């Protein structure tokens, strides 16, 4: 079924396109839309080569471009003829960013600046940048660099001036099954009989790759420029997650690592006064009152503003992931351990 008609005959570039999110976005674009061209922009030639051999990506509309968001000249060349950009490239591993802080800044901050400037220069129409819950009141360098990136993309609308390019941000929580996620770790560790859990009080937001991709594409259609879109998604305690995946395993509480929070927040109290509530999302509109943001202010009539002091946190969420929901999410993952998990649960249900 063809979806998102606004994508008809559009050329889309995805930075970091060989990652978990990028691959899912590409499959969605190729199978459910009438895009003219999809360009993968990433620095890992091996992953690009693997994708060219994968039957899921055999499509004449798909192009591969080796490059780094740090390299402005290369990025500007890749953006030639591009209508829309999905910016996913980032250094995301919290310990790696702490140990290599300058590298994190080069990719997550200076890379964001390059995407902004090159998109304006090349006449790209719309750019959506992926953020993270760790960018709200950050306590680690990764979150701090992504907060800086978010600010750059919002301000990029002013920098663009009278040109066509507009920028918005999507911020969401942990992606079930993505690389580095705790779900694949728990699936592997359950054979050992012990699961390492940081703290029994810890909660997190959860979203699937499919939901994340759909949310980004919907944001392209909704955006005026300058918004930070936050989906309303469920939370789950890490202990409940562990017991769902491996009910017979012992939980080993290892303590919170440096740079971690007990609970994640996606809308902080300070942003509440400029945050609009919709049935399925929050929209943080720019605090600035520049002329370029006049269209964005139309959001104020789209739904009620959050009350003063509102906080959208994983611990105070009114939506919680049930064991049935989580089991369904895990069973749909493209992982050998997930397929084994699904078979076991099916056998138990018989």
C-alpha angles and dihedrals in degrees: 000000000000114000137178100035090191086075094061110130092354125137114226128194121197119198111211087018096162093064126098094269094041094053092050091047091051093050090049093049094048097045104036107028140054097234115161096217140000118202122198110208113189141127100233109093093182093058090046090050091050090051092053088058095046112101089219090067102045099123129127090221092065120095131182124215120182110214147114127242085230089066105078097184093052092045092051090053091050091052094059107126094003120141102184134024129201107197110204102141112119145128099254110169107105097211092045091051091049091051095042103035098159091052090052091051092048093053104031100037109021089036089055090051090052092050090051097047096041092047090054092046092050096045096244108176103213137008126191116192122201115231133176140232086248089070091070109088090341122214097180135051094251091057091044093053091048091049088053089048091051090052091049093052093048091048089045088079089064091043089053090058113175094352123109100249118108129182133204136168134227117205123189142148138254116334113225109240099003119141109281092020119136092234096072088043092054091045090055096041097050090083088063092059093234129083121198110228122180101213133349091227096054119121132183140186115246133204133165124237090246091053091047093051093048091048092053093049091048089050091055089057095044101042127107093176133278099043126131106211117206120186122221100240134161128266129218135189113244090231091056089048091052094047091048093052096040111014093173097050128102115240115230110201105212100174133249114302123229111281096023129119129211089229132017125228127204100178115036124205092253091060096046095091090060098039122105121207119222126174094261105020150018120239117206105201123202117275091214119094099212117146091248089066097054092102090049089059087068085082088076089075094044096074145336122298117244114260120259110279094020115156126188102208133160090238097051096039118133091213119072129182113242123217089248091053093048093047089053091049093050093045089058095055119112094234129113091229090051092052090050089049090051092050091051093050091047090052091050090052094055 
